[in-house]
Each structure stands twice: as structure tokens, then as C-alpha cells.
Amino acid sequence: MAKVLVNFQDEFLQEIDKIAEHEHRTRSSLIREALRRYLSQSQAKIELQQKENTNTTSSANTIAI
């Protein structure tokens, strides 16, 4: 597993640590899950936009008879 150095504001890191402790997990585990969720949501948005663009393009190319 690769390691990544990330800078956080002290207050933000304190919030992360508080939640991690409450959930009995490591800081790294919490951050990995947060990023997985973000990536999943972002991918879903991209796919929806692509689908909408395809539908818009298809509708624009349709000729009414």
C-alpha cells in the first residue's frame, strides 16, 4: 500500500481524530472510507451527466415526422 502525505488544518484533524476514536478505527481507515465515498459519488455524477448529455444529443438529432 502506498503512503501519501496530506496536510490538514489542526482543527480539521482534531475532528477526524474525534470521529475515528468514536468509531474505534484508525485515522487512515476513516480517511480512506471518506475518499472512497467521495470517488463513488463523483463517478455517479459523471455517469449521470454523460447519460443526460447523450439523451440531450439524441433528442436534438431526432426529426419529428
C-alpha positions as CSV (number, residue, x, y, z in Angstrom):
1,M,0.0,0.0,0.0
2,A,1.4,3.4,-0.9
3,K,1.7,6.2,1.6
4,V,0.6,9.8,0.9
5,L,1.5,12.9,2.8
6,V,-1.5,15.2,3.2
7,N,-1.7,18.5,5.2
8,F,-4.8,19.3,7.3
9,Q,-5.6,22.3,9.4
10,D,-5.2,21.4,13.1
11,E,-8.9,21.8,13.8
12,F,-9.9,19.6,10.9
13,L,-7.5,16.8,12.0
14,Q,-9.0,17.0,15.5
15,E,-12.5,16.4,14.1
16,I,-11.2,13.4,12.1
17,D,-9.5,12.0,15.2
18,K,-12.6,12.5,17.3
19,I,-14.8,10.6,14.8
20,A,-12.1,7.9,14.3
21,E,-11.9,7.4,18.1
22,H,-15.7,7.3,18.5
23,E,-15.9,4.6,15.7
24,H,-12.9,2.7,17.2
25,R,-10.9,2.9,13.9
26,T,-7.8,4.4,12.7
27,R,-7.4,7.9,11.2
28,S,-6.2,6.3,8.0
29,S,-9.2,4.0,7.8
30,L,-11.6,6.9,8.2
31,I,-9.9,9.0,5.6
32,R,-9.8,6.0,3.1
33,E,-13.5,5.4,3.5
34,A,-14.3,9.1,3.1
35,L,-12.3,9.2,-0.1
36,R,-13.9,6.0,-1.4
37,R,-17.4,7.5,-0.8
38,Y,-16.3,10.8,-2.5
39,L,-14.9,9.0,-5.5
40,S,-18.1,6.8,-5.8
41,Q,-20.3,9.9,-5.6
42,S,-18.2,11.8,-8.1
43,Q,-18.2,8.8,-10.5
44,A,-22.0,8.6,-10.2
45,K,-22.4,12.3,-11.0
46,I,-20.1,11.9,-14.0
47,E,-22.1,9.0,-15.3
48,L,-25.4,10.8,-14.8
49,Q,-24.1,13.9,-16.7
50,Q,-22.9,11.7,-19.5
51,K,-26.2,10.0,-19.7
52,E,-28.0,13.4,-19.7
53,N,-25.7,14.7,-22.4
54,T,-26.4,11.6,-24.5
55,N,-30.1,12.0,-24.1
56,T,-29.9,15.7,-24.9
57,T,-27.8,15.0,-28.0
58,S,-30.2,12.2,-29.1
59,S,-33.2,14.4,-28.7
60,A,-31.6,17.2,-30.7
61,N,-30.9,14.8,-33.5
62,T,-34.4,13.4,-33.6
63,I,-36.6,14.7,-36.5
64,A,-40.3,14.9,-36.0
65,I,-42.4,13.4,-38.8
